[in-house]
Amino acid sequence: MTQPPPPPNQPPGPPPGGFGAPQEPPHGGFGAPTPPPPPAQPPYGYPQEQPQPQPPVQPPYGQPPQQYGYPQQPQPPQGQPQQPYGYPTQPMYPQQTPPPAPGGGKKLSAQMQIVIAAVVAVALIVGGGIWYANSGGDGDDTAKGGSGGTSAGQDGGKDGAAGGIGGGGKEKVPANTKSKLAFQFEEPPVSDLTDVPGSWITDKAYVKPGVNSIVGYDLDKGTVLWTLPLTGQVCGTSRHMTADYKLPILFEATKRTAPRYYQPCTEVGLVDLTTGKLVWQSSISGGAVGDKKAGFAEVTLHGQTVAAGGLDGGAAFDLANGNPRWKPQTSAGDCEDVGYGGGEGGLVAVRRCGSVDEPTITIQNLNPLTGAPISQYKMPPGVDGANVVSTKPLVVAAEVGGSSGDGSGVTDFFSIDEKTGKLKAKIAADPERYEPRCSQEVESCTHVLVGNGRLYVPTEEHEGSTGEYGDETNEIVGFDLATGKLVPEKADAGDRYNLIPLRMDGGNLIAYKWPPYDKGGQVVSIDGGTMKSTLLMENPSVKSTREVETSFTATNAEFRYADGRLFIAEPRVSKTSTRSSTLKRYLAVAFTTTG
């Protein structure tokens, strides 16, 4: 087949006009809480109220420490330019000091000062709540049957209730929220650690990779509907699929054999999840990779373009026939696309230039047909990789300076104008307080959602209301993508539960509640504006069923929910001989409220 010429060299730097100044979360947060007479700790996940003028103190809860070694500076008057990159902005609201005593210079009593401060704080909270309730985002929601990751429902949810955000979801409360265990599959025997990445729900099937295959199962019975044999092991999958259930995948050209249980990940394919057929198979050679086939580590989809990235660079294919749109290439400055973010919002490249030790990372919004950049944003120094959380609005996660320390791979989120490439806000995600999860692949982030013009993340587990052992809980909180500020609403998991955000459903969040030792897990719908939860599913608390449900790990398992069905699956399976003889390990389990 003839191949189109590669796209023009892509410049590593930003377009003219520079980058937008970052917006840091404010001191004291949005709508500081009413201060009680004695000092009190604020709710977990929310910034502390600023004290009255005192000697310098630690930044308030929910506000990042000073970034990149810059001292904090006062905010310029309205109309003047923002501080250079890296300077945090000043609080949105001034210190809440009591007004002068009426009738002259007499001082108010301490009790009266507290009452006045409380009234002012309440007024700010109410006013702030009205402002945020009328600042809904807009965007498109992807199909429910996607992989359930963060991009499913990017900025989903136009105004739900009149004048507000949230609502408008498709998931309805079933007649009976009590579920039952529908089916489970034990892990297949393997000779080495084997990836089985991805899970998808169609109108008829639950789809999961197996060993050298992809299998479609009946949604309710778990019986096999179809099996697609492949030449080798699945080594990458897209979290996005088309409206008619076509899915891009990566797989190996040959099967793995001892003693080296690995083959290059070179084959790109499109699978029809309705019929279980491979629509096309393609690979790339030439360009920067020479005569050998290019190896890939990740794949995504936007419109009529399938895009794959990896150590050899990025490439793209026509969705209709698999013909290459562009090949891996190295341009001036030793630049290459390491991966792409897709979905309905657009196609975004993470582009690395320079040396391995000190790379420059640029985020580029691309023309999906040519690969030419529409806009771009240069990440700050100390970033050697980035993750695309959402393509519209464009939200990127990064570990600045390799400083997360908890394995989450995230210290900051960057809200970027996809049209101009200017930074709208930088949101510090203190790893000791928040728990998004991202790995090396560009679209690997979980436990984080974008919708309603907000970024939603869970807090770390912390002590519950009883203070007893095993009483840990958490919340989901939101940040405004335009300002970077923490919004006042939050969703509480409740004592002994842990909330994990799964996907957007219109303007609502679908979340799984990891259970305590004596309960079953739950699925809830959370209004993206009020952050109030509605129960959709509660799993059995009987011990045998609990053991099946909690045989997975909260940080690594794939959770998929749609239409009263919850699927939990492993993204990889281990060597058979390393398993415990008494502990069963499952490839996937299913719970249902239907039937």
Secondary structure as a PSIPRED ss2 file (coil, helix, strand):
# PSIPRED VFORMAT (PSIPRED V4.0)

   1 M C   1.000  0.000  0.000
   2 T C   1.000  0.000  0.000
   3 Q C   1.000  0.000  0.000
   4 P C   1.000  0.000  0.000
   5 P C   1.000  0.000  0.000
   6 P C   1.000  0.000  0.000
   7 P C   1.000  0.000  0.000
   8 P C   1.000  0.000  0.000
   9 N C   1.000  0.000  0.000
  10 Q C   1.000  0.000  0.000
  11 P C   1.000  0.000  0.000
  12 P C   1.000  0.000  0.000
  13 G C   1.000  0.000  0.000
  14 P C   1.000  0.000  0.000
  15 P C   1.000  0.000  0.000
  16 P C   1.000  0.000  0.000
  17 G C   1.000  0.000  0.000
  18 G C   1.000  0.000  0.000
  19 F C   1.000  0.000  0.000
  20 G C   1.000  0.000  0.000
  21 A C   1.000  0.000  0.000
  22 P C   1.000  0.000  0.000
  23 Q C   1.000  0.000  0.000
  24 E C   1.000  0.000  0.000
  25 P C   1.000  0.000  0.000
  26 P C   1.000  0.000  0.000
  27 H C   1.000  0.000  0.000
  28 G C   1.000  0.000  0.000
  29 G C   1.000  0.000  0.000
  30 F C   1.000  0.000  0.000
  31 G C   1.000  0.000  0.000
  32 A C   1.000  0.000  0.000
  33 P C   1.000  0.000  0.000
  34 T C   1.000  0.000  0.000
  35 P C   1.000  0.000  0.000
  36 P C   1.000  0.000  0.000
  37 P C   1.000  0.000  0.000
  38 P C   1.000  0.000  0.000
  39 P C   1.000  0.000  0.000
  40 A C   1.000  0.000  0.000
  41 Q C   1.000  0.000  0.000
  42 P C   1.000  0.000  0.000
  43 P C   1.000  0.000  0.000
  44 Y C   1.000  0.000  0.000
  45 G C   1.000  0.000  0.000
  46 Y C   1.000  0.000  0.000
  47 P C   1.000  0.000  0.000
  48 Q C   1.000  0.000  0.000
  49 E C   1.000  0.000  0.000
  50 Q C   1.000  0.000  0.000
  51 P C   1.000  0.000  0.000
  52 Q C   1.000  0.000  0.000
  53 P C   1.000  0.000  0.000
  54 Q C   1.000  0.000  0.000
  55 P C   1.000  0.000  0.000
  56 P C   1.000  0.000  0.000
  57 V C   1.000  0.000  0.000
  58 Q C   1.000  0.000  0.000
  59 P C   1.000  0.000  0.000
  60 P C   1.000  0.000  0.000
  61 Y C   1.000  0.000  0.000
  62 G C   1.000  0.000  0.000
  63 Q C   1.000  0.000  0.000
  64 P C   1.000  0.000  0.000
  65 P C   1.000  0.000  0.000
  66 Q C   1.000  0.000  0.000
  67 Q C   1.000  0.000  0.000
  68 Y C   1.000  0.000  0.000
  69 G C   1.000  0.000  0.000
  70 Y C   1.000  0.000  0.000
  71 P C   1.000  0.000  0.000
  72 Q C   1.000  0.000  0.000
  73 Q C   1.000  0.000  0.000
  74 P C   1.000  0.000  0.000
  75 Q C   1.000  0.000  0.000
  76 P C   1.000  0.000  0.000
  77 P C   1.000  0.000  0.000
  78 Q C   1.000  0.000  0.000
  79 G C   1.000  0.000  0.000
  80 Q C   1.000  0.000  0.000
  81 P C   1.000  0.000  0.000
  82 Q C   1.000  0.000  0.000
  83 Q C   1.000  0.000  0.000
  84 P C   1.000  0.000  0.000
  85 Y C   1.000  0.000  0.000
  86 G C   1.000  0.000  0.000
  87 Y C   1.000  0.000  0.000
  88 P C   1.000  0.000  0.000
  89 T C   1.000  0.000  0.000
  90 Q C   1.000  0.000  0.000
  91 P C   1.000  0.000  0.000
  92 M C   1.000  0.000  0.000
  93 Y C   1.000  0.000  0.000
  94 P C   1.000  0.000  0.000
  95 Q C   1.000  0.000  0.000
  96 Q C   1.000  0.000  0.000
  97 T C   1.000  0.000  0.000
  98 P C   1.000  0.000  0.000
  99 P C   1.000  0.000  0.000
 100 P C   1.000  0.000  0.000
 101 A C   1.000  0.000  0.000
 102 P C   1.000  0.000  0.000
 103 G C   1.000  0.000  0.000
 104 G C   1.000  0.000  0.000
 105 G C   1.000  0.000  0.000
 106 K C   1.000  0.000  0.000
 107 K C   1.000  0.000  0.000
 108 L C   1.000  0.000  0.000
 109 S C   1.000  0.000  0.000
 110 A H   0.000  1.000  0.000
 111 Q H   0.000  1.000  0.000
 112 M H   0.000  1.000  0.000
 113 Q H   0.000  1.000  0.000
 114 I H   0.000  1.000  0.000
 115 V H   0.000  1.000  0.000
 116 I H   0.000  1.000  0.000
 117 A H   0.000  1.000  0.000
 118 A H   0.000  1.000  0.000
 119 V H   0.000  1.000  0.000
 120 V H   0.000  1.000  0.000
 121 A H   0.000  1.000  0.000
 122 V H   0.000  1.000  0.000
 123 A H   0.000  1.000  0.000
 124 L H   0.000  1.000  0.000
 125 I H   0.000  1.000  0.000
 126 V H   0.000  1.000  0.000
 127 G H   0.000  1.000  0.000
 128 G H   0.000  1.000  0.000
 129 G H   0.000  1.000  0.000
 130 I H   0.000  1.000  0.000
 131 W H   0.000  1.000  0.000
 132 Y H   0.000  1.000  0.000
 133 A H   0.000  1.000  0.000
 134 N C   1.000  0.000  0.000
 135 S C   1.000  0.000  0.000
 136 G C   1.000  0.000  0.000
 137 G C   1.000  0.000  0.000
 138 D C   1.000  0.000  0.000
 139 G C   1.000  0.000  0.000
 140 D C   1.000  0.000  0.000
 141 D C   1.000  0.000  0.000
 142 T C   1.000  0.000  0.000
 143 A C   1.000  0.000  0.000
 144 K C   1.000  0.000  0.000
 145 G C   1.000  0.000  0.000
 146 G C   1.000  0.000  0.000
 147 S C   1.000  0.000  0.000
 148 G C   1.000  0.000  0.000
 149 G C   1.000  0.000  0.000
 150 T C   1.000  0.000  0.000
 151 S C   1.000  0.000  0.000
 152 A C   1.000  0.000  0.000
 153 G C   1.000  0.000  0.000
 154 Q C   1.000  0.000  0.000
 155 D C   1.000  0.000  0.000
 156 G E   0.000  0.000  1.000
 157 G C   1.000  0.000  0.000
 158 K C   1.000  0.000  0.000
 159 D C   1.000  0.000  0.000
 160 G C   1.000  0.000  0.000
 161 A C   1.000  0.000  0.000
 162 A C   1.000  0.000  0.000
 163 G C   1.000  0.000  0.000
 164 G C   1.000  0.000  0.000
 165 I C   1.000  0.000  0.000
 166 G C   1.000  0.000  0.000
 167 G C   1.000  0.000  0.000
 168 G C   1.000  0.000  0.000
 169 G C   1.000  0.000  0.000
 170 K C   1.000  0.000  0.000
 171 E C   1.000  0.000  0.000
 172 K C   1.000  0.000  0.000
 173 V C   1.000  0.000  0.000
 174 P C   1.000  0.000  0.000
 175 A C   1.000  0.000  0.000
 176 N C   1.000  0.000  0.000
 177 T C   1.000  0.000  0.000
 178 K E   0.000  0.000  1.000
 179 S C   1.000  0.000  0.000
 180 K E   0.000  0.000  1.000
 181 L E   0.000  0.000  1.000
 182 A E   0.000  0.000  1.000
 183 F E   0.000  0.000  1.000
 184 Q E   0.000  0.000  1.000
 185 F E   0.000  0.000  1.000
 186 E E   0.000  0.000  1.000
 187 E C   1.000  0.000  0.000
 188 P C   1.000  0.000  0.000
 189 P C   1.000  0.000  0.000
 190 V C   1.000  0.000  0.000
 191 S C   1.000  0.000  0.000
 192 D C   1.000  0.000  0.000
 193 L C   1.000  0.000  0.000
 194 T E   0.000  0.000  1.000
 195 D E   0.000  0.000  1.000
 196 V C   1.000  0.000  0.000
 197 P C   1.000  0.000  0.000
 198 G C   1.000  0.000  0.000
 199 S C   1.000  0.000  0.000
 200 W E   0.000  0.000  1.000
 201 I E   0.000  0.000  1.000
 202 T C   1.000  0.000  0.000
 203 D C   1.000  0.000  0.000
 204 K C   1.000  0.000  0.000
 205 A E   0.000  0.000  1.000
 206 Y E   0.000  0.000  1.000
 207 V E   0.000  0.000  1.000
 208 K E   0.000  0.000  1.000
 209 P E   0.000  0.000  1.000
 210 G E   0.000  0.000  1.000
 211 V C   1.000  0.000  0.000
 212 N C   1.000  0.000  0.000
 213 S E   0.000  0.000  1.000
 214 I E   0.000  0.000  1.000
 215 V E   0.000  0.000  1.000
 216 G E   0.000  0.000  1.000
 217 Y E   0.000  0.000  1.000
 218 D E   0.000  0.000  1.000
 219 L C   1.000  0.000  0.000
 220 D C   1.000  0.000  0.000
 221 K C   1.000  0.000  0.000
 222 G C   1.000  0.000  0.000
 223 T C   1.000  0.000  0.000
 224 V E   0.000  0.000  1.000
 225 L E   0.000  0.000  1.000
 226 W E   0.000  0.000  1.000
 227 T E   0.000  0.000  1.000
 228 L E   0.000  0.000  1.000
 229 P E   0.000  0.000  1.000
 230 L C   1.000  0.000  0.000
 231 T C   1.000  0.000  0.000
 232 G C   1.000  0.000  0.000
 233 Q C   1.000  0.000  0.000
 234 V E   0.000  0.000  1.000
 235 C E   0.000  0.000  1.000
 236 G E   0.000  0.000  1.000
 237 T E   0.000  0.000  1.000
 238 S C   1.000  0.000  0.000
 239 R C   1.000  0.000  0.000
 240 H C   1.000  0.000  0.000
 241 M C   1.000  0.000  0.000
 242 T C   1.000  0.000  0.000
 243 A C   1.000  0.000  0.000
 244 D C   1.000  0.000  0.000
 245 Y C   1.000  0.000  0.000
 246 K E   0.000  0.000  1.000
 247 L E   0.000  0.000  1.000
 248 P E   0.000  0.000  1.000
 249 I E   0.000  0.000  1.000
 250 L E   0.000  0.000  1.000
 251 F E   0.000  0.000  1.000
 252 E C   1.000  0.000  0.000
 253 A C   1.000  0.000  0.000
 254 T C   1.000  0.000  0.000
 255 K C   1.000  0.000  0.000
 256 R C   1.000  0.000  0.000
 257 T C   1.000  0.000  0.000
 258 A C   1.000  0.000  0.000
 259 P C   1.000  0.000  0.000
 260 R C   1.000  0.000  0.000
 261 Y C   1.000  0.000  0.000
 262 Y C   1.000  0.000  0.000
 263 Q C   1.000  0.000  0.000
 264 P C   1.000  0.000  0.000
 265 C C   1.000  0.000  0.000
 266 T C   1.000  0.000  0.000
 267 E E   0.000  0.000  1.000
 268 V E   0.000  0.000  1.000
 269 G E   0.000  0.000  1.000
 270 L E   0.000  0.000  1.000
 271 V E   0.000  0.000  1.000
 272 D E   0.000  0.000  1.000
 273 L C   1.000  0.000  0.000
 274 T C   1.000  0.000  0.000
 275 T C   1.000  0.000  0.000
 276 G C   1.000  0.000  0.000
 277 K E   0.000  0.000  1.000
 278 L E   0.000  0.000  1.000
 279 V E   0.000  0.000  1.000
 280 W E   0.000  0.000  1.000
 281 Q E   0.000  0.000  1.000
 282 S E   0.000  0.000  1.000
 283 S C   1.000  0.000  0.000
 284 I C   1.000  0.000  0.000
 285 S E   0.000  0.000  1.000
 286 G C   1.000  0.000  0.000
 287 G H   0.000  1.000  0.000
 288 A H   0.000  1.000  0.000
 289 V H   0.000  1.000  0.000
 290 G C   1.000  0.000  0.000
 291 D C   1.000  0.000  0.000
 292 K C   1.000  0.000  0.000
 293 K E   0.000  0.000  1.000
 294 A C   1.000  0.000  0.000
 295 G C   1.000  0.000  0.000
 296 F C   1.000  0.000  0.000
 297 A C   1.000  0.000  0.000
 298 E E   0.000  0.000  1.000
 299 V E   0.000  0.000  1.000
 300 T E   0.000  0.000  1.000
 301 L E   0.000  0.000  1.000
 302 H E   0.000  0.000  1.000
 303 G C   1.000  0.000  0.000
 304 Q C   1.000  0.000  0.000
 305 T E   0.000  0.000  1.000
 306 V E   0.000  0.000  1.000
 307 A E   0.000  0.000  1.000
 308 A E   0.000  0.000  1.000
 309 G E   0.000  0.000  1.000
 310 G C   1.000  0.000  0.000
 311 L C   1.000  0.000  0.000
 312 D C   1.000  0.000  0.000
 313 G C   1.000  0.000  0.000
 314 G C   1.000  0.000  0.000
 315 A E   0.000  0.000  1.000
 316 A E   0.000  0.000  1.000
 317 F E   0.000  0.000  1.000
 318 D E   0.000  0.000  1.000
 319 L C   1.000  0.000  0.000
 320 A C   1.000  0.000  0.000
 321 N C   1.000  0.000  0.000
 322 G C   1.000  0.000  0.000
 323 N C   1.000  0.000  0.000
 324 P E   0.000  0.000  1.000
 325 R E   0.000  0.000  1.000
 326 W E   0.000  0.000  1.000
 327 K C   1.000  0.000  0.000
 328 P C   1.000  0.000  0.000
 329 Q C   1.000  0.000  0.000
 330 T C   1.000  0.000  0.000
 331 S E   0.000  0.000  1.000
 332 A C   1.000  0.000  0.000
 333 G C   1.000  0.000  0.000
 334 D C   1.000  0.000  0.000
 335 C E   0.000  0.000  1.000
 336 E E   0.000  0.000  1.000
 337 D E   0.000  0.000  1.000
 338 V E   0.000  0.000  1.000
 339 G E   0.000  0.000  1.000
 340 Y E   0.000  0.000  1.000
 341 G E   0.000  0.000  1.000
 342 G C   1.000  0.000  0.000
 343 G C   1.000  0.000  0.000
 344 E C   1.000  0.000  0.000
 345 G C   1.000  0.000  0.000
 346 G C   1.000  0.000  0.000
 347 L E   0.000  0.000  1.000
 348 V E   0.000  0.000  1.000
 349 A E   0.000  0.000  1.000
 350 V E   0.000  0.000  1.000
 351 R E   0.000  0.000  1.000
 352 R E   0.000  0.000  1.000
 353 C E   0.000  0.000  1.000
 354 G E   0.000  0.000  1.000
 355 S C   1.000  0.000  0.000
 356 V C   1.000  0.000  0.000
 357 D C   1.000  0.000  0.000
 358 E C   1.000  0.000  0.000
 359 P E   0.000  0.000  1.000
 360 T E   0.000  0.000  1.000
 361 I E   0.000  0.000  1.000
 362 T E   0.000  0.000  1.000
 363 I E   0.000  0.000  1.000
 364 Q E   0.000  0.000  1.000
 365 N E   0.000  0.000  1.000
 366 L E   0.000  0.000  1.000
 367 N C   1.000  0.000  0.000
 368 P C   1.000  0.000  0.000
 369 L C   1.000  0.000  0.000
 370 T C   1.000  0.000  0.000
 371 G C   1.000  0.000  0.000
 372 A C   1.000  0.000  0.000
 373 P E   0.000  0.000  1.000
 374 I E   0.000  0.000  1.000
 375 S E   0.000  0.000  1.000
 376 Q E   0.000  0.000  1.000
 377 Y E   0.000  0.000  1.000
 378 K E   0.000  0.000  1.000
 379 M C   1.000  0.000  0.000
 380 P C   1.000  0.000  0.000
 381 P C   1.000  0.000  0.000
 382 G C   1.000  0.000  0.000
 383 V C   1.000  0.000  0.000
 384 D C   1.000  0.000  0.000
 385 G C   1.000  0.000  0.000
 386 A C   1.000  0.000  0.000
 387 N E   0.000  0.000  1.000
 388 V E   0.000  0.000  1.000
 389 V E   0.000  0.000  1.000
 390 S E   0.000  0.000  1.000
 391 T E   0.000  0.000  1.000
 392 K C   1.000  0.000  0.000
 393 P C   1.000  0.000  0.000
 394 L E   0.000  0.000  1.000
 395 V E   0.000  0.000  1.000
 396 V E   0.000  0.000  1.000
 397 A E   0.000  0.000  1.000
 398 A E   0.000  0.000  1.000
 399 E C   1.000  0.000  0.000
 400 V H   0.000  1.000  0.000
 401 G H   0.000  1.000  0.000
 402 G H   0.000  1.000  0.000
 403 S C   1.000  0.000  0.000
 404 S C   1.000  0.000  0.000
 405 G C   1.000  0.000  0.000
 406 D C   1.000  0.000  0.000
 407 G C   1.000  0.000  0.000
 408 S C   1.000  0.000  0.000
 409 G C   1.000  0.000  0.000
 410 V C   1.000  0.000  0.000
 411 T C   1.000  0.000  0.000
 412 D E   0.000  0.000  1.000
 413 F E   0.000  0.000  1.000
 414 F E   0.000  0.000  1.000
 415 S E   0.000  0.000  1.000
 416 I E   0.000  0.000  1.000
 417 D C   1.000  0.000  0.000
 418 E C   1.000  0.000  0.000
 419 K C   1.000  0.000  0.000
 420 T C   1.000  0.000  0.000
 421 G C   1.000  0.000  0.000
 422 K C   1.000  0.000  0.000
 423 L E   0.000  0.000  1.000
 424 K E   0.000  0.000  1.000
 425 A E   0.000  0.000  1.000
 426 K E   0.000  0.000  1.000
 427 I E   0.000  0.000  1.000
 428 A E   0.000  0.000  1.000
 429 A C   1.000  0.000  0.000
 430 D C   1.000  0.000  0.000
 431 P C   1.000  0.000  0.000
 432 E C   1.000  0.000  0.000
 433 R C   1.000  0.000  0.000
 434 Y E   0.000  0.000  1.000
 435 E C   1.000  0.000  0.000
 436 P C   1.000  0.000  0.000
 437 R E   0.000  0.000  1.000
 438 C C   1.000  0.000  0.000
 439 S C   1.000  0.000  0.000
 440 Q C   1.000  0.000  0.000
 441 E C   1.000  0.000  0.000
 442 V C   1.000  0.000  0.000
 443 E C   1.000  0.000  0.000
 444 S C   1.000  0.000  0.000
 445 C C   1.000  0.000  0.000
 446 T E   0.000  0.000  1.000
 447 H C   1.000  0.000  0.000
 448 V C   1.000  0.000  0.000
 449 L E   0.000  0.000  1.000
 450 V E   0.000  0.000  1.000
 451 G E   0.000  0.000  1.000
 452 N C   1.000  0.000  0.000
 453 G C   1.000  0.000  0.000
 454 R E   0.000  0.000  1.000
 455 L E   0.000  0.000  1.000
 456 Y E   0.000  0.000  1.000
 457 V E   0.000  0.000  1.000
 458 P E   0.000  0.000  1.000
 459 T E   0.000  0.000  1.000
 460 E C   1.000  0.000  0.000
 461 E C   1.000  0.000  0.000
 462 H E   0.000  0.000  1.000
 463 E C   1.000  0.000  0.000
 464 G C   1.000  0.000  0.000
 465 S C   1.000  0.000  0.000
 466 T C   1.000  0.000  0.000
 467 G C   1.000  0.000  0.000
 468 E C   1.000  0.000  0.000
 469 Y C   1.000  0.000  0.000
 470 G C   1.000  0.000  0.000
 471 D C   1.000  0.000  0.000
 472 E C   1.000  0.000  0.000
 473 T E   0.000  0.000  1.000
 474 N C   1.000  0.000  0.000
 475 E E   0.000  0.000  1.000
 476 I E   0.000  0.000  1.000
 477 V E   0.000  0.000  1.000
 478 G E   0.000  0.000  1.000
 479 F E   0.000  0.000  1.000
 480 D E   0.000  0.000  1.000
 481 L C   1.000  0.000  0.000
 482 A C   1.000  0.000  0.000
 483 T C   1.000  0.000  0.000
 484 G C   1.000  0.000  0.000
 485 K C   1.000  0.000  0.000
 486 L E   0.000  0.000  1.000
 487 V E   0.000  0.000  1.000
 488 P E   0.000  0.000  1.000
 489 E E   0.000  0.000  1.000
 490 K E   0.000  0.000  1.000
 491 A E   0.000  0.000  1.000
 492 D E   0.000  0.000  1.000
 493 A C   1.000  0.000  0.000
 494 G C   1.000  0.000  0.000
 495 D C   1.000  0.000  0.000
 496 R C   1.000  0.000  0.000
 497 Y C   1.000  0.000  0.000
 498 N E   0.000  0.000  1.000
 499 L E   0.000  0.000  1.000
 500 I E   0.000  0.000  1.000
 501 P E   0.000  0.000  1.000
 502 L E   0.000  0.000  1.000
 503 R E   0.000  0.000  1.000
 504 M E   0.000  0.000  1.000
 505 D E   0.000  0.000  1.000
 506 G C   1.000  0.000  0.000
 507 G C   1.000  0.000  0.000
 508 N E   0.000  0.000  1.000
 509 L E   0.000  0.000  1.000
 510 I E   0.000  0.000  1.000
 511 A E   0.000  0.000  1.000
 512 Y E   0.000  0.000  1.000
 513 K E   0.000  0.000  1.000
 514 W E   0.000  0.000  1.000
 515 P C   1.000  0.000  0.000
 516 P C   1.000  0.000  0.000
 517 Y C   1.000  0.000  0.000
 518 D C   1.000  0.000  0.000
 519 K C   1.000  0.000  0.000
 520 G C   1.000  0.000  0.000
 521 G C   1.000  0.000  0.000
 522 Q E   0.000  0.000  1.000
 523 V E   0.000  0.000  1.000
 524 V E   0.000  0.000  1.000
 525 S E   0.000  0.000  1.000
 526 I E   0.000  0.000  1.000
 527 D E   0.000  0.000  1.000
 528 G C   1.000  0.000  0.000
 529 G C   1.000  0.000  0.000
 530 T C   1.000  0.000  0.000
 531 M C   1.000  0.000  0.000
 532 K C   1.000  0.000  0.000
 533 S E   0.000  0.000  1.000
 534 T E   0.000  0.000  1.000
 535 L E   0.000  0.000  1.000
 536 L E   0.000  0.000  1.000
 537 M E   0.000  0.000  1.000
 538 E E   0.000  0.000  1.000
 539 N C   1.000  0.000  0.000
 540 P C   1.000  0.000  0.000
 541 S C   1.000  0.000  0.000
 542 V C   1.000  0.000  0.000
 543 K H   0.000  1.000  0.000
 544 S H   0.000  1.000  0.000
 545 T H   0.000  1.000  0.000
 546 R H   0.000  1.000  0.000
 547 E H   0.000  1.000  0.000
 548 V H   0.000  1.000  0.000
 549 E H   0.000  1.000  0.000
 550 T C   1.000  0.000  0.000
 551 S C   1.000  0.000  0.000
 552 F C   1.000  0.000  0.000
 553 T C   1.000  0.000  0.000
 554 A C   1.000  0.000  0.000
 555 T C   1.000  0.000  0.000
 556 N C   1.000  0.000  0.000
 557 A C   1.000  0.000  0.000
 558 E E   0.000  0.000  1.000
 559 F E   0.000  0.000  1.000
 560 R E   0.000  0.000  1.000
 561 Y E   0.000  0.000  1.000
 562 A E   0.000  0.000  1.000
 563 D C   1.000  0.000  0.000
 564 G C   1.000  0.000  0.000
 565 R E   0.000  0.000  1.000
 566 L E   0.000  0.000  1.000
 567 F E   0.000  0.000  1.000
 568 I E   0.000  0.000  1.000
 569 A E   0.000  0.000  1.000
 570 E C   1.000  0.000  0.000
 571 P C   1.000  0.000  0.000
 572 R E   0.000  0.000  1.000
 573 V E   0.000  0.000  1.000
 574 S C   1.000  0.000  0.000
 575 K C   1.000  0.000  0.000
 576 T H   0.000  1.000  0.000
 577 S H   0.000  1.000  0.000
 578 T H   0.000  1.000  0.000
 579 R C   1.000  0.000  0.000
 580 S C   1.000  0.000  0.000
 581 S C   1.000  0.000  0.000
 582 T C   1.000  0.000  0.000
 583 L C   1.000  0.000  0.000
 584 K C   1.000  0.000  0.000
 585 R C   1.000  0.000  0.000
 586 Y E   0.000  0.000  1.000
 587 L E   0.000  0.000  1.000
 588 A E   0.000  0.000  1.000
 589 V E   0.000  0.000  1.000
 590 A E   0.000  0.000  1.000
 591 F E   0.000  0.000  1.000
 592 T E   0.000  0.000  1.000
 593 T C   1.000  0.000  0.000
 594 T C   1.000  0.000  0.000
 595 G C   1.000  0.000  0.000
